[in-house]
Amino acid sequence: MAGIMCAMVGSGISVNISPGDQSASGSTATHVFSAQTVTVTGGTPSSYTWSFNGQTGGIWSIAAGQSTATAAAQVGSVGSGASAIANFNCAVVVNGNTYNVFANLDYDRF
């Protein structure tokens, strides 16, 4: 299932996450994904909170950018031949309301 790339409401506020869903593979136990950037139009963001939901496999952390519009996710401790998946979520407060966007992340270790 694709991540929620855009949250829109009747007030004309649009919240987007880019580049969105990512899938990667490699031979190492740790992988840092390309940074995600949240863009808000039609309102003024006052805070960004990044988190993970539905994670399976590995140990997930935020490599850089917590509390900013751009953050990078990292997964570690992925065993040989194993996969790790998670939703990388950003809760953005815009004009006093919270909007959530997320990207699906998937790492396969060979």
Backbone torsions as a table, in degrees:
resi	resn	phi	psi	omega
1	MET	NA	132.5	-178.3
2	ALA	-70.8	149.6	177.6
3	GLY	-69.3	163.9	176.3
4	ILE	-79.7	104.6	-175.6
5	MET	-84.9	-24.3	-174.3
6	CYS	-146.9	131.4	174.3
7	ALA	-115.1	124.0	-178.2
8	MET	-128.9	146.9	177.3
9	VAL	-133.0	168.2	-177.0
10	GLY	-60.9	-18.3	-178.3
11	SER	-76.2	-2.6	179.8
12	GLY	89.1	7.9	178.1
13	ILE	-85.9	133.8	177.5
14	SER	-126.6	130.8	179.5
15	VAL	-123.2	121.8	-177.3
16	ASN	-122.2	148.7	174.4
17	ILE	-120.5	136.4	-176.8
18	SER	-145.0	139.7	12.5
19	PRO	-82.6	-6.1	179.4
20	GLY	90.5	-148.9	-173.8
21	ASP	-54.8	138.2	179.0
22	GLN	-135.5	142.6	175.7
23	SER	-132.2	134.8	-178.7
24	ALA	-143.9	160.7	174.8
25	SER	-141.6	155.4	-179.6
26	GLY	-173.8	177.4	-175.8
27	SER	-99.5	-3.2	-177.7
28	THR	-100.6	159.3	-178.0
29	ALA	-77.2	-14.7	-176.9
30	THR	-122.6	140.4	177.3
31	HIS	-142.6	135.4	173.8
32	VAL	-106.4	123.8	-180.0
33	PHE	-81.6	159.1	174.6
34	SER	-60.1	144.4	-177.4
35	ALA	-63.4	144.5	174.3
36	GLN	-99.8	140.5	178.4
37	THR	-122.0	130.3	176.9
38	VAL	-99.1	129.3	179.3
39	THR	-118.3	130.6	-179.6
40	VAL	-115.0	131.0	173.1
41	THR	-124.2	145.9	177.4
42	GLY	85.8	7.8	179.7
43	GLY	-167.8	175.2	-178.1
44	THR	-113.6	113.1	178.5
45	PRO	-72.3	140.1	178.9
46	SER	-113.9	-17.9	176.3
47	SER	-159.4	154.9	177.5
48	TYR	-130.6	129.1	176.8
49	THR	-128.6	115.9	-179.1
50	TRP	-96.4	142.1	179.2
51	SER	-156.9	174.2	178.5
52	PHE	-117.4	143.2	175.3
53	ASN	-132.5	147.7	174.0
54	GLY	62.0	28.9	-177.0
55	GLN	-74.8	140.8	177.2
56	THR	-135.5	125.1	178.5
57	GLY	82.2	143.7	176.8
58	GLY	70.4	-178.8	175.9
59	ILE	-119.8	118.0	-174.2
60	TRP	-96.4	141.9	177.4
61	SER	-152.0	166.3	177.0
62	ILE	-96.2	113.8	-175.3
63	ALA	-72.0	-33.7	-178.8
64	ALA	-164.6	148.9	168.1
65	GLY	96.7	8.2	177.4
66	GLN	-54.6	140.1	179.5
67	SER	72.3	12.5	176.4
68	THR	-123.3	173.9	-179.2
69	ALA	-74.4	-17.6	-178.2
70	THR	-125.2	124.6	-178.6
71	ALA	-142.0	150.4	179.1
72	ALA	-116.7	136.9	178.3
73	ALA	-97.3	150.2	177.6
74	GLN	-134.8	141.4	172.4
75	VAL	-122.2	140.2	178.9
76	GLY	-134.4	173.6	178.6
77	SER	58.8	37.6	176.3
78	VAL	-89.8	121.0	-177.1
79	GLY	-71.4	157.8	178.2
80	SER	-58.8	128.7	-179.6
81	GLY	79.7	6.8	-177.2
82	ALA	-103.7	165.7	177.1
83	SER	-122.0	154.3	175.9
84	ALA	-136.3	131.2	179.9
85	ILE	-132.8	152.2	177.0
86	ALA	-164.3	157.1	168.0
87	ASN	-96.3	125.0	177.8
88	PHE	-97.9	107.1	-169.9
89	ASN	-105.2	142.8	171.5
90	CYS	-125.3	122.5	173.4
91	ALA	-97.2	116.3	-176.4
92	VAL	-111.4	127.4	175.3
93	VAL	-94.1	119.7	-178.9
94	VAL	-127.2	121.8	-179.6
95	ASN	50.4	37.1	176.5
96	GLY	87.2	-4.4	179.2
97	ASN	-111.5	147.3	-178.6
98	THR	-100.0	131.4	177.6
99	TYR	-122.7	139.3	-179.0
100	ASN	-115.9	130.9	171.6
101	VAL	-131.1	151.0	179.2
102	PHE	-150.2	161.9	175.3
103	ALA	-125.5	141.5	175.3
104	ASN	-83.1	131.2	178.6
105	LEU	-118.4	138.9	-176.7
106	ASP	-141.8	126.9	176.2
107	TYR	-127.3	128.1	178.2
108	ASP	-115.4	122.2	176.9
109	ARG	-96.5	130.3	178.2
110	PHE	-106.0	NA	NA
